[in-house]
């Protein structure tokens, strides 16, 4: 199961895999090139909205007389409101949002164009009360659009894309005193165990997909199936990080958890993966709770349970008793904020709670070395 997806005016289907491009005719290729300035400006202005919070700056891009266009516009405003509220709650300042887009599929006919594209966005922030350099993280999203041509140019009739940043901004919890805490780098084990932790983190960074900052030319590892269109790829990615023998953590696969031409249920499904981690002994529960519960100081965890996580550990995200998502801890920012990578949606060194709210329970899992 994957995180709730943002469905924007959806009544059409497109394949959103960035790998599924096809050759265009000379006429189509020419139309695509003519469309690119519009699309680049559209995504630039939508990312600028995150910083400046000026809704009218993107109004011109939408067919507001149609239900699909209005819905797409409102969802962008909702997304911007959530990110703005999260930034404020964490004592941060958003300083830049820089998109890069690539068209995967394009078809124009008359006054309508159907497009599949991918966006890699670099988001930078600073701390309001600290003198640390700006910190950056990456997001990657796959978009399907129907555009309509008018006398003034192209406008969005409908849009659909994978993005969990559309939560209720009023439900973002406050940061407790003392959070985040800059933890010292964990001591390296005296001898390498069965879990190759540094390799696991390197794998998570290399194959974080479309997110800005990821390696491998922003592509997944082609040795594994992409489960995005089959319910989500987050758990498949977490399993790869832990179990890939060549580049990842190298934990031994088993009859229950493994990849042989396809992933087993425990390899690709969140709840089954979580059960396997605990029953196999591969994982140990550090704590489970809301944002407030895992970040506040206690006798057992003076800097909050979240500070016990090491790079290469995991965070599960539970909603209404069901584990919906997994991410991989890859480090912390200059002030100690825990950062994660994931698929569906693709993320690179993103603050662990961005896109979630006070109803989320975080499952903090240490992967045993």
C-alpha positions as CSV (number, residue, x, y, z in Angstrom):
1,X,0.0,0.0,0.0
2,X,1.3,3.5,-0.8
3,X,0.8,6.9,0.5
4,X,-2.4,8.8,-0.5
5,X,-2.0,10.1,-4.0
6,X,-3.0,13.5,-5.4
7,X,-5.6,12.9,-8.1
8,X,-6.3,16.1,-10.0
9,X,-9.3,16.1,-12.3
10,X,-8.6,12.5,-13.4
11,X,-10.8,11.0,-16.1
12,X,-8.0,9.9,-18.4
13,X,-5.2,7.4,-18.2
14,X,-1.6,7.8,-19.2
15,X,1.5,5.7,-18.4
16,X,3.6,7.9,-16.2
17,X,6.8,5.9,-16.1
18,X,9.7,8.1,-17.1
19,X,11.2,5.2,-19.0
20,X,8.2,4.9,-21.3
21,X,9.1,7.4,-23.9
22,X,8.5,6.8,-27.6
23,X,9.7,8.3,-30.9
24,X,7.8,11.3,-32.1
25,X,7.0,12.2,-35.7
26,X,8.7,15.3,-37.0
27,X,5.4,17.3,-36.7
28,X,4.9,16.1,-33.1
29,X,8.5,16.8,-32.2
30,X,8.1,20.4,-33.6
31,X,4.8,20.8,-31.6
32,X,6.6,19.6,-28.4
33,X,9.4,22.1,-28.8
34,X,6.9,24.9,-29.3
35,X,5.1,23.7,-26.1
36,X,8.3,23.6,-23.9
37,X,8.5,27.4,-23.1
38,X,4.9,27.3,-21.8
39,X,5.5,24.2,-19.7
40,X,8.8,25.5,-18.3
41,X,7.2,28.8,-17.3
42,X,4.2,26.9,-15.8
43,X,6.3,24.8,-13.5
44,X,8.6,27.7,-12.6
45,X,5.6,29.8,-11.6
46,X,4.1,26.9,-9.6
47,X,7.3,26.4,-7.7
48,X,7.6,30.2,-7.1
49,X,4.1,30.0,-5.5
50,X,5.6,27.8,-2.8
51,X,7.8,30.7,-1.8
52,X,5.8,33.8,-2.5
53,X,2.2,32.5,-1.8
54,X,0.6,34.6,-4.5
55,X,-2.3,32.5,-5.9
56,X,-3.1,34.9,-8.7
57,X,0.4,34.2,-10.2
58,X,-0.8,30.8,-11.5
59,X,-4.5,31.5,-12.1
60,X,-3.8,32.2,-15.8
61,X,-2.6,28.7,-16.5
62,X,-6.0,27.0,-15.7
63,X,-9.3,26.5,-17.4
64,X,-11.2,27.9,-14.5
65,X,-14.5,27.7,-16.3
66,X,-14.2,23.9,-16.3
67,X,-14.4,21.5,-13.2
68,X,-11.1,19.8,-14.0
69,X,-9.2,23.0,-14.4
70,X,-10.7,24.5,-11.2
71,X,-9.8,21.4,-9.3
72,X,-6.2,21.3,-10.6
73,X,-5.8,25.0,-9.6
74,X,-7.3,24.5,-6.1
75,X,-5.0,21.5,-5.5
76,X,-1.9,23.6,-6.3
77,X,-3.1,26.2,-3.8
78,X,-3.7,23.5,-1.2
79,X,-0.2,22.1,-1.8
80,X,1.4,25.5,-1.4
81,X,-0.6,26.2,1.8
82,X,0.6,23.0,3.3
83,X,4.2,23.5,2.5
84,X,4.1,27.1,3.8
85,X,2.5,26.0,7.1
86,X,5.0,23.2,7.5
87,X,7.9,25.6,6.9
88,X,6.5,28.1,9.5
89,X,5.9,25.3,12.1
90,X,9.5,24.2,11.8
91,X,11.0,27.6,12.1
92,X,12.3,27.6,8.6
93,X,12.4,29.9,5.6
94,X,11.9,28.7,2.0
95,X,14.6,30.3,-0.1
96,X,14.3,28.6,-3.5
97,X,12.3,26.1,-5.5
98,X,13.9,25.2,-8.8
99,X,12.1,22.7,-11.2
100,X,13.4,20.8,-14.1
101,X,11.0,19.0,-16.5
102,X,11.2,16.4,-19.2
103,X,8.4,15.4,-21.5
104,X,8.0,11.6,-21.7
105,X,4.9,11.5,-24.0
106,X,3.3,14.1,-26.1
107,X,0.2,14.0,-28.4
108,X,-1.4,17.1,-29.9
109,X,-4.6,17.1,-31.9
110,X,-6.4,20.3,-32.9
111,X,-6.9,22.5,-29.9
112,X,-6.0,19.8,-27.3
113,X,-2.7,18.3,-26.2
114,X,-2.1,15.2,-23.9
115,X,1.2,15.2,-22.2
116,X,3.1,13.0,-19.8
117,X,6.1,14.6,-18.1
118,X,8.4,14.3,-15.2
119,X,9.6,17.0,-12.8
120,X,12.7,17.1,-10.6
121,X,12.5,19.9,-8.1
122,X,15.2,21.3,-5.8
123,X,13.8,22.9,-2.7
124,X,16.1,25.0,-0.5
125,X,15.4,26.3,3.0
126,X,17.2,28.0,5.8
127,X,16.7,28.3,9.6
128,X,15.3,31.6,10.8
129,X,17.3,31.6,14.0
130,X,20.5,29.8,13.0
131,X,23.5,30.8,11.0
132,X,23.8,27.6,8.9
133,X,24.0,27.6,5.1
134,X,20.8,26.8,3.1
135,X,19.8,23.2,3.0
136,X,18.3,21.5,0.0
137,X,16.2,18.4,-0.8
138,X,14.8,16.9,-3.9
139,X,11.3,15.9,-5.0
140,X,10.4,14.0,-8.1
141,X,6.9,13.8,-9.6
142,X,5.2,12.3,-12.7
143,X,2.5,14.3,-14.3
144,X,-0.2,13.7,-16.9
145,X,-1.9,16.7,-18.3
146,X,-4.6,17.6,-20.8
147,X,-4.1,21.1,-22.2
148,X,-6.6,23.2,-24.1
149,X,-5.6,25.9,-26.6
150,X,-7.3,29.2,-26.5
151,X,-6.8,32.5,-28.3
152,X,-4.4,33.5,-25.5
153,X,-2.4,30.3,-25.5
154,X,-2.5,26.9,-23.7
155,X,-4.3,26.3,-20.4
156,X,-4.6,23.2,-18.1
157,X,-7.9,21.4,-18.5
158,X,-7.0,18.4,-16.3
159,X,-4.0,17.2,-14.4
160,X,-3.0,14.1,-12.4
161,X,0.2,13.5,-10.5
162,X,1.7,11.6,-7.6
163,X,2.4,13.9,-4.7
164,X,1.6,13.5,-1.0
165,X,2.0,17.2,-0.1
166,X,-1.7,18.0,0.0
167,X,-2.5,17.5,3.7
168,X,-4.5,19.8,5.9
169,X,-2.1,22.6,7.0
170,X,-4.1,23.1,10.2
171,X,-3.1,19.6,11.3
172,X,0.7,20.1,11.3
173,X,2.0,19.6,14.8
174,X,4.3,22.1,16.4
175,X,8.0,21.3,17.0
176,X,8.8,20.5,20.7
177,X,11.6,22.4,22.5
178,X,15.0,20.9,21.7
179,X,14.0,19.5,18.3
180,X,15.8,18.9,16.1
181,X,19.0,17.8,17.8
182,X,22.3,17.6,16.0
183,X,23.5,14.0,16.8
184,X,27.1,13.0,16.5
185,X,27.9,10.6,13.7
186,X,27.4,7.0,14.9
187,X,30.6,5.1,15.6
188,X,31.4,2.7,12.8
189,X,31.2,-1.0,13.9
190,X,34.5,-2.6,14.8
191,X,33.8,-5.2,12.1
192,X,31.4,-5.1,9.2
193,X,28.2,-7.0,10.0
194,X,25.8,-8.7,7.6
195,X,24.1,-5.3,7.0
196,X,26.3,-3.1,4.9
197,X,24.9,0.2,6.2
198,X,27.1,2.6,4.2
199,X,26.3,0.8,1.0
200,X,22.6,0.8,1.8
201,X,22.6,4.6,2.2
202,X,24.6,5.0,-1.0
203,X,22.1,2.8,-2.8
204,X,19.2,4.9,-1.4
205,X,20.9,8.1,-2.8
206,X,21.8,6.6,-6.2
207,X,18.3,5.2,-6.9
208,X,16.0,7.8,-5.5
209,X,14.5,8.2,-8.9
210,X,13.2,11.5,-10.3
211,X,14.1,13.5,-7.2
212,X,16.7,16.2,-7.6
213,X,20.0,15.1,-6.2
214,X,19.5,11.4,-6.9
215,X,22.1,9.5,-9.0
216,X,21.8,7.1,-11.9
217,X,20.5,9.8,-14.3
218,X,17.3,10.0,-12.1
219,X,16.3,6.4,-13.0
220,X,15.4,3.5,-10.8
221,X,17.5,0.3,-10.8
222,X,16.4,-1.6,-13.9
223,X,17.1,-4.9,-12.2
224,X,13.9,-4.5,-10.3
225,X,10.3,-4.0,-11.4
226,X,8.7,-0.5,-10.9
227,X,5.6,-1.1,-8.8
228,X,4.4,2.5,-9.0
229,X,1.4,1.7,-11.1
230,X,0.6,-1.4,-9.0
231,X,0.0,0.4,-5.7
232,X,3.3,2.1,-5.1
233,X,7.1,1.4,-5.1
234,X,8.1,2.6,-1.7
235,X,8.4,-0.8,0.0
236,X,10.0,-2.4,-3.1
237,X,12.7,0.4,-2.8
238,X,13.2,-0.1,0.9
239,X,13.7,-3.8,0.3
240,X,16.2,-3.1,-2.4
241,X,18.1,-0.8,-0.1
242,X,18.3,-3.5,2.6
243,X,18.7,-6.6,0.4
244,X,20.4,-5.8,-2.9
245,X,23.6,-7.9,-2.9
246,X,25.6,-6.0,-5.4
247,X,25.2,-2.4,-4.3
248,X,22.8,-2.3,-1.3
249,X,22.8,-3.5,2.3
250,X,23.2,-7.2,1.3
251,X,20.8,-8.7,3.9
252,X,20.2,-12.3,2.9
253,X,16.9,-12.9,1.1
254,X,14.6,-15.7,2.2
255,X,11.6,-17.7,1.0
256,X,9.3,-15.0,2.6
257,X,11.3,-11.9,1.7
258,X,13.0,-11.9,-1.7
259,X,13.1,-10.9,-5.3
260,X,13.1,-13.5,-8.0
261,X,11.8,-12.0,-11.2
262,X,9.4,-10.1,-9.0
263,X,9.1,-9.2,-5.3
264,X,7.5,-11.5,-2.8
265,X,4.6,-10.1,-0.7
266,X,6.9,-9.2,2.1
267,X,9.3,-7.5,-0.4
268,X,6.7,-5.1,-1.9
269,X,3.8,-4.8,0.6
270,X,4.1,-2.5,3.6
271,X,2.4,-4.4,6.4
272,X,4.0,-7.7,5.3
273,X,7.4,-6.1,5.1
274,X,7.1,-4.6,8.6
275,X,6.0,-8.0,10.0
276,X,9.0,-9.7,8.3
277,X,11.5,-7.2,9.7
278,X,10.4,-7.8,13.3
279,X,9.8,-11.6,13.1
280,X,13.1,-12.2,11.2
281,X,15.1,-10.1,13.6
282,X,16.4,-7.9,10.8
283,X,14.7,-4.9,12.4
284,X,14.2,-3.7,16.0
285,X,11.5,-1.3,17.0
286,X,12.9,1.9,18.6
287,X,9.6,3.6,19.1
288,X,6.2,4.2,17.6
289,X,4.1,7.3,18.0
290,X,3.0,10.7,16.7
291,X,5.4,13.4,15.8
292,X,5.1,14.9,19.2
293,X,5.7,11.5,20.9
294,X,8.8,10.6,18.9
295,X,10.5,14.0,19.1
296,X,9.9,15.0,22.7
297,X,12.5,14.4,25.4
298,X,12.1,11.6,27.9
299,X,14.3,9.7,30.4
300,X,14.8,6.9,27.9
301,X,15.3,9.2,24.9
302,X,16.7,12.6,26.1
303,X,16.7,14.0,22.5
304,X,13.6,12.1,21.5
305,X,13.3,8.6,20.1
306,X,13.8,10.0,16.5
307,X,17.5,10.8,17.5
308,X,18.2,7.1,17.9
309,X,17.8,6.5,14.1
310,X,21.0,5.9,12.1
311,X,21.5,6.3,8.4
312,X,20.3,3.1,6.8
313,X,17.4,2.7,9.3
314,X,13.8,2.8,8.3
315,X,10.7,4.9,9.1
316,X,7.2,3.4,8.6
317,X,4.2,5.8,8.3
318,X,0.9,4.5,9.8
319,X,-2.5,6.0,9.2
320,X,-5.6,4.6,11.0
321,X,-3.8,1.5,12.1
322,X,-2.4,0.7,8.6
323,X,1.2,1.1,7.5
324,X,1.0,3.2,4.3
325,X,4.6,4.0,3.5
326,X,8.3,3.3,4.1
327,X,11.3,5.6,3.8
328,X,15.0,5.2,4.4
329,X,16.9,7.4,6.8
330,X,19.9,8.8,4.9
331,X,21.3,11.4,7.4
332,X,20.4,14.7,8.9
333,X,20.6,18.4,7.9
334,X,23.0,20.9,9.3
335,X,20.8,21.4,12.4
336,X,20.1,17.7,13.0
337,X,16.7,17.3,11.2
338,X,16.4,13.6,10.1
339,X,16.3,13.2,6.3
340,X,14.8,10.4,4.3
341,X,14.7,9.0,0.8
342,X,11.8,7.1,-0.8
343,X,9.9,6.2,-3.9
344,X,6.2,7.1,-4.6
345,X,6.7,9.9,-4.5
346,X,10.5,10.1,-5.2
347,X,12.4,11.9,-2.5
348,X,16.0,12.7,-1.8
349,X,17.2,14.0,1.6
350,X,13.7,15.3,2.6
351,X,12.8,16.1,6.2
352,X,11.1,12.9,7.4
353,X,7.7,14.4,8.3
354,X,7.1,16.6,5.3
355,X,3.8,15.6,3.8
356,X,2.4,14.1,7.0
357,X,0.4,15.5,9.9
358,X,-0.6,15.0,13.5
359,X,-2.7,11.9,12.8
360,X,0.4,10.0,11.5
361,X,2.2,7.5,13.6
362,X,5.8,7.0,12.9
363,X,7.4,3.6,13.2
364,X,11.1,4.0,13.9
365,X,13.0,0.8,13.0
366,X,16.7,0.1,13.6
367,X,18.1,-2.3,11.1
368,X,20.4,-4.6,13.0
369,X,24.0,-4.8,11.7
